[in-house]
Amino acid sequence: MKKLTAILLILIMICTLAGCGGQTSGTDTETAGMDMAMDNETLVYGSGDYTAINPALYEHGEINALLFAGMTAHDAENNVVPGLAESWEFDEDSLTWTFHLREGLRFHDGEPLTSEDVKFTLEAILDPDNQSEIVSNYTDIEEITCPDELTVQIRLSQINVALPDYMTIGILPKHLLEGEDLATCSFNQNPVGAGPYKLTEWDMGQSITMEKFENYYGGEPNIDRVIFKIVPDTDAKAMQLSAGDIDMAQITAKTAETFRGNDDYGVYQMETADYRAIAYNFSNPYFQNHPELPNILSYAIDRQAIVDSVLLGEGQTAYSPLQKNEYNNEEINHFDYDPEKAVQLLEEAGWVKGSDGYYEKDGEQLAFVISAMADDQVRVDMATMCASQLQQIGANVTAESRPSLDWGGQQACIIGWGSPFDADDHTYKVFSTDAGDNYTGYSNPKIDEILASARHTSDDAQRRQLYAQFQEAMTEAMPYTFIAYVDADYAMKAQVKGITPSTVLGHHGVGVFWNIAEWEIEG
C-alpha cells in the first residue's frame, strides 16, 4: 500500500512539473524550445516579437507566409503563380479581374474557404475604420462580386496591373470575423488562416508554436512543427543558434562569420531588394524650413565606407528605391560621395559656418538627430556613421538608438523599405502624398502624378518610361538619403534543407519561407 501511495505521489509531482493542462511559464517555454530545437520534427526559428497577427492590417515579417495563404503566390524567382486561385484573367473592357479558386479549400478550423472570404478580406482592407497599413495597394478596387463559391470578380476604377501581385495577401475567415472590430478583436492573437501551418500556442513575448496543416492546398508540409522563438536582439539570435536553443535565424554579417566554415551550420548570404536610408521628417518644422538639406547632405555620406564597415561588404551602395527592379533608371544622379560639393551647396543655399564650426542659417544651426531602432544593430551603426560623416562637413548631427520610432516627433531616422516584386510595390504607398506607408510626410505633386499613371497603364514600355521619370523627379527633391542595399544572412543547422539561396528577398529580408512546406530536417 505504501509503495502504491509513493508511486501515486511521484506521478502527481511529474504532472505538476509538466504543467498538466496549465500554461507553461517563460522559463518552461525556453526549456521546451531547447528540447524542440534538437527534435528532427521541429524547426525553431529566432524571430522578432509580435503583438498582433492579421495580414489585412499589418505588414508583418515572415509569420504571415506560414499561417495564411493568398489567392496568388510568389515562386523562387518572385514571379506571380497560382495560390488559392488556380487561374485568373483580366477583361480590359470592364476593368475586371476574375479569379477562380481551387476546389475543396479549408481554413485551419476545418471550415470551407470560399469566394465570400476573399471578398470579406479585401473589403476589410478598404474599410477606413480598420486603418490598414496596405490599403494603398487596393484603392483602385471599385466592386467585388461572387458569382459562385469558387469565383471572385474584382472590378477596378482604372487598370492596375500590379493587382495579381497584391492578391498574395492572406485570406481571412469571414465566419470568424464578420461583425468584429478587426483592429481589437481576439483573432489577432488567435489567427486562423489557410497557410501551411496553423497556430497552436502563443506564449506572448516568448514563442509562437505552429503545427503543420495537413489540408494545405500546396501539399502536407514535411516538418511537423515550427516554433517562432522570440529573440528580438540580433546578437542574441546568433548566441542562441550557437548554443542550440534555436535552429535558424537571420543574423548580421559580423555574427555570420562565426558560423562560416563550421560543418554543423549552413550560412546563406542572400541578395535582397531591401535598402536603408536616412528618412527626413518633412512634417517636422526643421525640414519644412530647410527643404534643400536632403539633397545637399546626400553628397556627404560615404556609402561605400558604410557597406565595408557596417555590412562587411555584404551589400551595395544605394541610390534608388527601384535599384533591384527591372524598371530601375541607372542614369539618375547617384549623389556619389563628394563632401566638398556638399559644403559648396550649403554655402550657395545661404548656410554660413559659425565660430563653433557648424553651419547656421536664419539663426538656426544645422543640427538634427538621426534615430534608429535599438534592436537593429546595423541601423544603429549606420546612424552613428552617418552622423559622424555629416559632422565632418559642419553639420551638428547626432545619432540615437531608441526602443521604438516616433514618426511624428523625430527629425530623421534610418528607414528600411524594398520590394522584389512589381515596381508599384513600396513606391506608390511610400512616396505618394498621404499614402499608407508615407510616414515622413513627403509630398511631391509631380511624383504623385507619375506614380498614379504608372500603376494605371498596362503598356510595359510606358511603365518603364514613367518609373524612369519618377526616379528622375525624386532626385530633384530627395525624400531620403539612400545608403545601401543589405544582403540577408540566414544561418541554420546543417540538417535543415529546402532554402532557395538565389531567391531575392524583400523588406527586412522577408521571403525565405516562401516554400516552407517543402523544407525537411535530415538526420
N, C-alpha and C positions, 0 to 999 in steps of 0.2 A: 504493500500500500504506500509506504514511504517512497519507494522507488518510483511508483506511478505519479505521486504528487510532485516529486522532483522533476520528472520529465515534463509534466504539465507546466510547472513554473518556468522551465527553460524555454518551452515553446512560446509562452506568453511574453517572455523577455525578447525573444527573437522577433515576434510580431511587432512589439512596441518599438524596437530599434529600427525595424524596416518601415515603420510608419504605416501599418496596415490600415488602408482606407483613408489615411490622412495626407496632408500636403507635406512635401519634403522641405526642410529648411534650406537656406542658401548653402550651408556647408555640405549638407547631404546631397544637394543638387550638384555641387562641384565634384564630390567624390563619385557620384554616379556618372558624371561626364567623363572622368578619368577612366573609369572602368569601360565605358562605352567606346572611348577612343581607341581601345585595344580590341574592340569587337569587329570582326570582319563583316558583320551585317549592319554596322552603324558608321556613318560619316559625321564627325564632329567638326563644325566649321567655326572659326573665330570671327564673330560678327560684331558690327556696331549695334547700338541699342535701338529698340523700337518701343513706342508707347501706343501706337495705333497702326493697324494694317488695313488699308482699303484702297485698291488701285484706282478707283474713280475719284478719290480725293487727294491722295498723296503720291508723289513721285519717289517711291522708296528705292532702296537698293535691290539686292538680289532676291529677297524673300518672295516678292510677287511672282517671280518666274516659277517658284516651286508650288505655291498654293493656288495660283489662278491660271486660267488658260484664256486666250483671246480667240477671236474669230480667225485671225491670221497669226502667223509666227515669223520668226527670222531664222534662217539657216546659218551655217558656219561662215558663209560669205556675206551675211547680213541682207540677203535677198528676202523679199516677202514671199512666204509659202503658205499653203493651207494649214489652218489650225482647227478650231471647232467647225469652221466652214470648209467644206471640201472644194468649193468653187465660188466664183463671183464674176459679175460683169457690170459694165457701165453703159448706160444709154444716154448719149450726149444730148439728144433732143429733149428728153425730160429731166436731164441732170440727175439721174437716179442710179445709185449703186444697188445691185441686188446680190445678196449673199445667201448661199444655200448651205444649211447646217448638215452635219453628218447625222445619221440615224442612231438612236439609242444612247444619246449623251446623258450623263448623270452628274449631279453635284456630289460632293463628298458625303452628304447626308442621305444619298440614295434617290433624291427627288429628280425628276426629269429636267434637263436644261433645254429650253425652247427659245423660239424667236422672241417671246414676250420678255424673257430675261435680258436679251440683247437690247431691246427697246428700253426697258427699265434702266439699264446701266447707262446708256447714252443720255437719256433724259435726266438722270441723276447728275451727270457731269454738267449738263447745260443749265440745271436749276441754279439760279444765282444765290439762293439761300444756302446752298451747300459749299460755296466758295472753293470749288475745285481748283487745284493748282494747275491742272492741264486743260482747262476749259478752252483756252485759245486755240487748241488743235481742232476743235469741233464746232466752232461758231458758224461755219457755213451750212450746217445741217438745218434744213427747213421743216422736214416732216419725216417721221419714222412710222412705217406701217408693217403689219404682219399678216400677209395673205393666208398663211397657214403656220403650223408649229415649226416648220423647218425652213421658212423663207422670211428674210428681213429685207425690206426696201427702204433705202435712205435717200430721200430727195434733198438736193442741195439748192442753195440760192445762187451759187456760182460753181464753176468747175473747181475741184480741189483734188489734184492728182495724188496728193500725199495721204488721202483717206485710208487706203489699204494698209499703209504703214501704221496709222493710228488705230486701226482695228485690232492691233495686237493687245490692246488694253484688256485686262482681266474682266471676265463677265461675272456680274453679281447675281445672287439668287433673289429674285423678286419675292418669292414666298416667305423669305425671312426678313425682308427689308421694307416691304410696302407699308406705308404709313408711319415709318420710323423717322426720327431725326437722324439723318445719315452721319452728321458730324459728332453726335454724342451717344449714339446707341451702342449697346454692348457688343454688337457684331464686330466692331473694330478691334476688340480684344479676343474675339472668338470667331475669326474669319472662316467662312465656308466657301470654297471655290470649286474648280474642276481641274486643277493642275495635277501634276504627277504625285504630289504629296499632300496629305491632309494634316491639319494641326490636331495634336492630341493633348498637349500640355504646354502652358505658358507660365513660367515662373518669372514674374516681372523683374527685370534687371539682371537676371541670371541666365536663363536659357529658354529657347523655343523648340519644342520637340515635335517632329512631323513623321508620320508613318506613310509608307507607300500606298497609293491609291490604285487598287487592282483594276478598277474600271476606267483608268485614264485612257483617253482616246488614242494616245500615241503608243500604247502598249504598257504592260505592267513593268514598273521600274525594277532594276536589278538589285539595288541597295534597299534593304528593308526600312531603314530609319535614317533620318537626317536631323541632327541637332545643331541649331544655331546657338552656340555658347557666346554670351555677351562679353566681349573683351574690347571696350572702346579704344584703348590705347594701342597704337601701332607697335611700339616696342614690346608691350606685354604679350601681344599676339605671337611674336617671334619666340619669346621666352616660353610660353605655354606650348608652342609647337615643339620646341626642343625638348621640353620636359615630358612630352607625350600626353598632355592634357587635351590637346586638340589634334585633328588630323590634317587640317588645311586652313590657310589664311592668306589674305592679301597683306603683304608686308612692304617695307621700304627697301629701296635699293641698297642702303647701308646694311640692313639686317639680312638681306638676301645673300650677301657674301658669306655669311656664317654657315649657310646650308649647301652652297655650291661645292661640288666635289665629294659630298657625303652620299654614299650609295643608298642610305636609308631614306633619302628625300629626293623628290623631283622639284626643280625650280623652273618656272616658266616666265620668261620676260616677254610680255605680250604688248603689242602695239595698241594704242588707244586713239580715239578721237577726242580725248579729254584734255582740255587746256586749262592753264592757270593764268590769272591776270590780276592786275590792280584794278578794282572796280571803284569808281569815284561816285560818291553820293550826290547826285545833282539836285536832290531835294534839300541838301544842306546849304545854308546861305553862303558858305565859303566858296563852293564851286559854282554856285549861281552868280556870285560876284566875279569869279575868275574862270570863265569857261575856256579860256585859252590854255590852261595848265595841262590837261590830259595830253594834248598833242606835244607840247613842249617837253614835258617830263618824260615822255616815251623815248626821247633820244638819250636820256641819261641812265637808262637801265641796260646793264651789260648782261644780256640774256644768256650768252654762251657761258659766262662765268658761273651763272646760277645753275645751268644744266650740268656743268662739270662738277661743281662743288656740292650742290644740294641733291641732285639726281644721280651723281656719279656717272654722268654721261648717258644715263638711261632716259632718253627723251630727245626732243629737238626744239630749237627756238621757235617761238610762235609769232605770227603777225596777223592772223585772220581767224575768225570763228569757223571758216569753211576750209581750212588748210588741208584737212584729210578727206575732203569731199570732192566728187568728180567735177563740181562747179567752181572749184577754187580759182581765184584770179591771182596768179603769181606776179602779175605786173604791178600790183598796187605798191604804195610806199610801205616798206617793211619797218621803218623807224629804226634802222640799224644804229648801233651804239655810237654816239657822237656827242660826248659831253660838251665840247666846245660849241657845237651848234645849239645845244640846249641853252647855254649861257647867252649866246648871241640873241636867240629868240626871246629869252626872258627880258633882256635889256631893250630890245626893239618893242616889246609889249609894255614898256614903262616900268619894269621892275628895277629897283636900284639897290645895290648892296650896301648894307648898313655897317656901322663900325664893329658890330659883333660877327660880321662875316656872312650874315644871312640876308637874303633879298627881301625888300619891302615894296609895297605899292599902296598908295592911298591910305597910308598909316597902318597897313596890315602886313604882318610878317608872312613870308612864305613858309607856313608851318601847318602840318596836319599829322594825324595818326593813321597808320595802316594796321587794321585789326586782322587777326587770324584765329581760327578755331584752335583751342588749346590741345584738343585730342588728335590733331593732324600735324605732326612734327614737320612734315615737308612744307606745309603752308606757313608755319611759324618761322621756319628757316628762310623761306622766300621773303616773308615780310621783313625780317631782320636785314637780309642782304639788300633788298630794295631801299630800305630806309638809309642804310649806310652809303649806298651809291648816290642817293639824292642829296645826302649831307655833303658829299664831295663837290657838288656844284653850287652850294649855298642855300639849300632848302632844308629848313629845320624840321625834318620828317623823322618821326619815331615809330617804333613797332610795338604792338601789344598782343598778347595772347589772351583769349577770354573763353569762358565755357560755352557761350552762345553769342551769335551775332545780333546786333541791334540795328536792323536795316534803316530805321528812321533816324536813329541818333548818331550812328557812327559817321565818320568822314570818308573813310575808304576801307577796303578790305581785300584780302586775297580771295578771289572768287574762282569757282570751277564750273565749267559747262562743257558740253560737247556731245555730238551725236554722230554715229557712223551710218545713219540712215538717210532718209530724204532730206534735202537741203533746207526744207521748210522747218524741220525739227530743230529746236534750240536756236532758231534765228527769229522767226516771227514772234514767238511768245517771249523772247528775251529782249529784243531790241525795238519792237513796236511800242508806241506810246500807250501806256496803261495796260499792256498785255499781262497775262497771268504771272509770268516769271521775270518781269521787268522790275526788279526790286530796287534799282538805283535811281528811278525817276528819269531815265534818259528819254529824251523826246526830240525827234528829228523828222519833220513832216515829209521831207524828201525820201527818207528811208521807209517811213510808213507806207508811202505810195508804192515804192518799188517792191517791198516785201509782199504787199497785198496783191500786186499784179503777178508776182512770181508764183504764188500759190494758186492763182486763178487762171492759169493757162496750162494747156497740155502739150504745147509745142516745145519740144526739148531745146531747140536752138534758141527760142525766145527766152526760155527759163535761164539758159546758160548766160545769155546777154544780161538779163535782169540781175542775176546774182553777182555778175561781174560789176554792174553798176552799183549794187548795194555795197560791195566791199570798197569801191572807189569813194562813194559818198561817206562811208564810215571814216575813212582816213582824213576827211576834211574836218570832222568834229568827232574825235575819238571818244567812245564810251568807256573804254578800258585802255590800260597799258598792257598789252599782251606780253606774257613772259615765256611760257614753254608748254609744249605738249608732253605729258608724262607717260612713260611706259608703266604698265602694271605688273608687279612681281607677285606671282602666286607660288607659294611653297606648300608642299603636301607630302605626306608619307608616300613612299615609292609604290606601295600596294594599290594606291588609288589610280585608276585608269579611266580614260574617256575624255579628258580635256582636249580641246582642239587649239593648239598653240598659235595657229595662223589667224584665228578669228580676231578682227579688230574690235576692241571693246569700247564701250561708251562712257558716259558721265560716271565718275567715281570707279571706273574700271568694271562697270556692270556688263554682264553678258556671258561670263564664263560658264554659267549654269544653263545655257540655252538647251543643252541636250542631256541634262542630269538623269533622265530616265534610262539612258544608255550606259551610264557610268557603272563601273564594277570595282569591288575591292578584292584583290587577289590574295591568295595565301591563307 
